[in-house]
């Protein structure tokens, strides 16, 4: 029965690895979309300011404040997701490093005596 326990452990480990990859991919996509939304908000603010200046005036305060508030919200969400992604990557790197360092070292490479 020990062999079946090892098979089950291997399947569980592979399943967890697949889930981790899926979760990171979803987080990457969410971060990308949030950054894209922040970029669109910045673009809208920039165009509004340009159009107002091009028309010889300034962007009215209410419109400017509304566009800046939208940009702040989108940028904060993008930063939050990017930070979460960086933390997940760091945790994954730490896990990978620990798994590598606990593995048995490879056999030493034999050296030949010099001339």
Buried (B, 14 or more C-beta within 10 A) or exposed (E): EEEEEEEEEEEEEEEEEEEBEEEBEEBBEBBBEBBEBBBEBBEBBEEBBEEBEEEEEEBEEEEBEBBEEBBEEBBEBBBEBBEEBEEBEEEEEEEEEEEEEEEEEEEEEEEEEEE
